[in-house]
Amino acid sequence: MPRITLPGWITIIAVLGGLAIDCFAVSVIVRDPSSDGAWAAVVLGLSIVLWGVAFAYLDDGPDTDEPGTTAVGSVPRMHRDRAHRLLSTALTVMVFTAIYAGTRWQQVPVGWALGGAVIATGLPMLNRALDRRIARNEQAEGAAD
């Protein structure tokens, strides 16, 4: 029987945690279907599960372009770029929905909760976009010299 490695444990904890969040959120939705925070928590739980599953597909093996190559006893490899994009997207959705659901359950008005979630997810995205722009400008200046 193969041993569960640290990435395996992280995956298991993420999937179980996401399912637990979904169970609690669904129980709130059953009592109050108009709870927008509970609906956001359902999306949060699903994004945590998705993140955990995508994390399981990350592989420390040799770089190959073939998505079907596997190590003995491991899950099938997917392209690293696809796994990283999926992890990044799931993480962005997690942050947005966690902030929105948490603030709404604290009775914060919808506008403020939505604004806080947009700012919290938008600032890191803006920072990455600016970093890419600066790198392109520096590369263009280096090519012009």
Stockholm file with secondary structure:
# STOCKHOLM 1.0

chainA/1-145         MPRITLPGWITIIAVLGGLAIDCFAVSVIVRDPSSDGAWAAVVLGLSIVLWGVAFAYLDDGPDTDEPGTTAVGSVPRMHRDRAHRLLSTALTVMVFTAIYAGTRWQQVPVGWALGGAVIATGLPMLNRALDRRIARNEQAEGAAD
#=GR chainA/1-145 SS CCCCCHHHHHHHHHHHHHHHHHHHHHHHHHHCTTCHHHHHHHHHHHHHHHHHHHHHTCCCSCCCSCTTCCCTTSCCCCCHHHHHHHHHHHHHHHHHHHHHHHHHHTTCCHHHHHHHHHHHHHHHHHHHHHHHHHHHHHHHHHHHC
#=GC SS_cons         CCCCCHHHHHHHHHHHHHHHHHHHHHHHHHHCTTCHHHHHHHHHHHHHHHHHHHHHTCCCSCCCSCTTCCCTTSCCCCCHHHHHHHHHHHHHHHHHHHHHHHHHHTTCCHHHHHHHHHHHHHHHHHHHHHHHHHHHHHHHHHHHC
//
